Amino acid sequence: MIEDPGFGFWILVVVFAGNLMMIPLWFLIGFLRRGHDLGLKEGETFLELVQRNRGDEEDPQLDESIAYLREELEKASGLGPLWGRKHVTNVRIWRGQMRQLHPEVCEPVAEMMIRP
């Protein structure tokens, strides 16, 4: 073994430094998780309100958009907060596209989703 009497102290210092480095990582992962969960919740709420507000209209383009958003939400929830961020961003972008393509359905929904 190592005969140096101060060797154990340096092992403790290295372990302590490693633990200190993990604290910012823990906060970063928590931040990503909260943002991811919020994006998923907003996307699910948007789809739910669009379905309610849509009524009995038959619009294949709106159906395709809703199917795409559901698929992206499933991918995002399956990949988790770190790797699913791309899909949450796609959902946010596509929600804006839907507001432009279907303003009669999506504008009232967007007004309902504004936080007070």
SERO-4910 file (N, C-alpha, C, O; in steps of 0.05 Angstrom, whole numbers):
BEGIN
 pado doro    nc1    nc2    nc3   cac1   cac2   cac3    cc1    cc2    cc3    oc1    oc2    oc3
  Met    A     17    -24      0      0      0      0     17     25      0     42     24     -1
  Ile    A      4     47      1     19     72      0     27     79     29     11     78     48
  Glu    A     51     87     32     62     92     59     59    121     67     66    128     90
  Asp    A     50    139     50     48    167     56     26    171     77      3    163     72
  Pro    A     31    184     99     11    187    120    -11    207    112    -33    206    124
  Gly    A     -7    225     94    -27    245     86    -44    236     62    -61    252     53
  Phe    A    -40    212     53    -54    202     29    -85    200     34   -100    208     16
  Gly    A    -93    192     57   -121    189     63   -135    216     63   -158    219     55
  Phe    A   -121    237     72   -132    264     72   -138    273     44   -158    285     38
  Trp    A   -119    267     25   -123    276     -2   -146    261    -16   -159    272    -33
  Ile    A   -150    236     -8   -173    221    -19   -198    234    -10   -217    237    -26
  Leu    A   -200    242     15   -224    256     26   -228    283     12   -251    290      6
  Val    A   -207    297      6   -209    323     -8   -220    318    -36   -238    333    -45
  Val    A   -210    298    -50   -220    293    -78   -249    284    -77   -264    293    -94
  Val    A   -257    268    -59   -285    259    -57   -303    283    -50   -324    286    -62
  Phe    A   -294    300    -32   -310    324    -24   -312    343    -48   -334    354    -53
  Ala    A   -291    347    -63   -292    364    -87   -311    353   -108   -326    367   -121
  Gly    A   -311    326   -111   -330    314   -130   -358    318   -122   -376    323   -139
  Asn    A   -364    316    -96   -391    321    -86   -399    349    -91   -422    355    -98
  Leu    A   -381    368    -86   -387    396    -91   -393    402   -120   -410    420   -126
  Met    A   -380    388   -138   -385    392   -166   -413    382   -174   -424    391   -194
  Met    A   -424    363   -160   -450    352   -166   -473    370   -159   -495    367   -170
  Ile    A   -469    389   -141   -491    407   -132   -501    423   -156   -526    424   -159
  Pro    A   -485    437   -172   -496    452   -195   -509    433   -215   -529    441   -227
  Leu    A   -499    409   -218   -511    390   -236   -539    383   -227   -557    380   -243
  Trp    A   -542    380   -201   -569    373   -190   -589    396   -195   -611    390   -202
  Phe    A   -580    421   -192   -598    443   -197   -604    445   -227   -626    452   -234
  Leu    A   -584    440   -244   -589    441   -273   -609    420   -282   -627    426   -297
  Ile    A   -607    396   -271   -626    375   -278   -654    382   -268   -674    377   -282
  Gly    A   -656    393   -244   -682    402   -234   -694    423   -251   -718    423   -256
  Phe    A   -678    442   -260   -688    464   -278   -698    452   -304   -719    460   -314
  Leu    A   -683    433   -316   -692    421   -341   -717    405   -337   -735    405   -354
  Arg    A   -720    391   -314   -744    375   -309   -768    393   -306   -790    387   -317
  Arg    A   -766    415   -292   -789    433   -289   -797    445   -315   -821    447   -321
  Gly    A   -778    454   -332   -784    465   -358   -797    444   -376   -815    450   -391
  His    A   -787    420   -375   -798    398   -391   -827    391   -383   -844    389   -400
  Asp    A   -831    389   -357   -858    383   -347   -878    405   -354   -901    400   -361
  Leu    A   -869    430   -352   -886    453   -360   -893    452   -389   -916    456   -397
  Gly    A   -873    446   -406   -878    444   -435   -898    422   -442   -915    426   -459
  Leu    A   -895    399   -429   -913    377   -433   -942    385   -425   -961    379   -439
  Lys    A   -944    397   -401   -970    405   -391   -983    425   -409  -1007    423   -415
  Glu    A   -968    445   -419   -979    465   -437   -989    452   -463  -1010    459   -473
  Gly    A   -973    434   -474   -980    420   -499  -1005    404   -495  -1023    404   -512
  Glu    A  -1007    389   -473  -1031    372   -468  -1056    390   -464  -1077    383   -474
  Thr    A  -1052    412   -449  -1075    430   -445  -1084    442   -471  -1108    444   -476
  Phe    A  -1065    451   -488  -1072    462   -514  -1088    442   -530  -1109    450   -542
  Leu    A  -1079    418   -532  -1093    398   -548  -1121    392   -536  -1140    390   -551
  Glu    A  -1123    391   -510  -1149    386   -497  -1169    409   -504  -1192    404   -510
  Leu    A  -1159    434   -502  -1177    457   -508  -1184    459   -537  -1206    467   -544
  Val    A  -1165    451   -555  -1171    451   -583  -1193    431   -589  -1211    436   -605
  Gln    A  -1191    407   -577  -1211    387   -582  -1239    397   -572  -1259    392   -586
  Arg    A  -1240    410   -549  -1265    420   -539  -1276    443   -557  -1300    444   -562
  Asn    A  -1258    461   -565  -1266    485   -580  -1273    479   -609  -1287    494   -622
  Arg    A  -1263    457   -619  -1266    451   -647  -1295    444   -655  -1304    450   -677
  Gly    A  -1309    431   -637  -1337    424   -644  -1338    400   -663  -1323    381   -660
  Asp    A  -1357    401   -682  -1361    379   -700  -1348    384   -727  -1355    370   -747
  Glu    A  -1330    403   -729  -1318    409   -755  -1300    386   -764  -1286    373   -748
  Glu    A  -1301    381   -790  -1284    361   -803  -1263    376   -818  -1268    387   -839
  Asp    A  -1238    375   -808  -1216    389   -821  -1192    370   -821  -1180    366   -800
  Pro    A  -1185    357   -844  -1163    338   -844  -1136    351   -836  -1119    337   -824
  Gln    A  -1132    376   -844  -1107    389   -837  -1104    393   -807  -1083    389   -796
  Leu    A  -1126    400   -794  -1126    403   -765  -1122    376   -751  -1108    374   -731
  Asp    A  -1134    355   -763  -1130    328   -752  -1101    319   -753  -1090    307   -735
  Glu    A  -1088    325   -776  -1060    319   -779  -1043    334   -759  -1024    323   -747
  Ser    A  -1049    359   -755  -1034    375   -736  -1037    365   -708  -1017    363   -693
  Ile    A  -1061    357   -700  -1066    346   -674  -1051    320   -670  -1040    314   -649
  Ala    A  -1051    303   -691  -1038    277   -690  -1007    281   -687   -994    267   -672
  Tyr    A   -997    301   -701   -968    307   -699   -961    316   -671   -941    308   -660
  Leu    A   -977    334   -660   -972    344   -633   -973    321   -612   -957    320   -594
  Arg    A   -992    304   -615   -994    281   -596   -970    263   -599   -959    254   -578
  Glu    A   -961    258   -623   -937    241   -627   -912    254   -615   -897    241   -601
  Glu    A   -909    280   -618   -886    294   -607   -887    294   -576   -867    291   -563
  Leu    A   -911    298   -565   -914    297   -536   -907    269   -525   -895    267   -504
  Glu    A   -915    248   -539   -908    221   -530   -878    217   -531   -867    205   -513
  Lys    A   -865    226   -552   -836    223   -554   -823    238   -532   -804    228   -520
  Ala    A   -832    263   -527   -819    280   -506   -823    267   -478   -804    268   -463
  Ser    A   -846    257   -473   -850    245   -446   -834    218   -444   -825    211   -422
  Gly    A   -830    204   -466   -815    180   -465   -785    184   -462   -771    167   -450
  Leu    A   -775    205   -473   -746    210   -472   -737    224   -447   -713    224   -441
  Gly    A   -755    237   -433   -747    250   -408   -739    279   -412   -739    289   -434
  Pro    A   -732    292   -390   -726    321   -390   -701    329   -406   -700    351   -417
  Leu    A   -681    312   -407   -657    320   -420   -658    315   -450   -652    333   -466
  Trp    A   -667    292   -459   -667    285   -487   -693    292   -501   -694    293   -526
  Gly    A   -714    297   -486   -740    303   -498   -745    333   -503   -766    341   -512
  Arg    A   -725    350   -496   -729    379   -499   -734    387   -528   -749    406   -533
  Lys    A   -721    373   -547   -725    379   -575   -755    376   -583   -766    392   -598
  His    A   -767    355   -573   -795    349   -580   -814    369   -566   -834    377   -578
  Val    A   -807    378   -542   -823    398   -529   -822    424   -544   -841    439   -547
  Thr    A   -798    431   -554   -794    455   -570   -810    453   -596   -822    472   -605
  Asn    A   -810    429   -608   -826    425   -633   -856    429   -627   -870    441   -644
  Val    A   -865    421   -604   -893    424   -597   -899    454   -594   -920    464   -603
  Arg    A   -881    469   -581   -886    498   -578   -886    512   -604   -903    529   -609
  Ile    A   -868    505   -622   -867    517   -649   -892    510   -665   -904    527   -678
  Trp    A   -900    485   -663   -924    476   -679   -949    489   -668   -968    493   -684
  Arg    A   -951    494   -642   -974    508   -631   -977    536   -644   -999    544   -651
  Gly    A   -955    549   -648   -955    575   -662   -964    572   -691   -979    589   -702
  Gln    A   -954    551   -704   -963    546   -732   -993    541   -733  -1006    550   -751
  Met    A  -1003    526   -714  -1032    520   -714  -1048    545   -710  -1070    548   -721
  Arg    A  -1038    563   -694  -1052    589   -690  -1054    604   -716  -1074    618   -720
  Gln    A  -1034    602   -733  -1035    616   -759  -1052    601   -779  -1066    613   -795
  Leu    A  -1051    574   -779  -1066    558   -798  -1096    556   -792  -1112    556   -810
  His    A  -1102    555   -766  -1130    552   -757  -1137    573   -736  -1142    566   -713
  Pro    A  -1138    598   -744  -1143    619   -723  -1170    617   -711  -1174    625   -687
  Glu    A  -1190    607   -725  -1217    606   -714  -1219    586   -691  -1236    590   -673
  Val    A  -1202    566   -691  -1203    546   -669  -1182    553   -648  -1187    550   -624
  Cys    A  -1158    561   -657  -1135    563   -638  -1133    589   -624  -1121    591   -603
  Glu    A  -1142    611   -636  -1140    637   -622  -1156    638   -596  -1144    647   -576
  Pro    A  -1181    628   -595  -1194    628   -569  -1180    610   -549  -1180    616   -525
  Val    A  -1168    589   -558  -1153    571   -540  -1129    585   -529  -1123    583   -506
  Ala    A  -1115    599   -546  -1091    614   -537  -1098    635   -517  -1083    640   -498
  Glu    A  -1121    648   -521  -1130    668   -501  -1137    655   -475  -1133    667   -453
  Met    A  -1148    631   -476  -1155    617   -451  -1130    608   -436  -1130    607   -411
  Met    A  -1108    603   -450  -1084    593   -438  -1066    615   -426  -1046    608   -413
  Ile    A  -1073    640   -430  -1056    662   -419  -1058    661   -389  -1080    660   -378
  Arg    A  -1035    662   -376  -1035    661   -347  -1042    688   -336  -1033    709   -347
  Pro    A  -1059    689   -315  -1066    716   -304  -1043    728   -289  -1046    750   -279
***
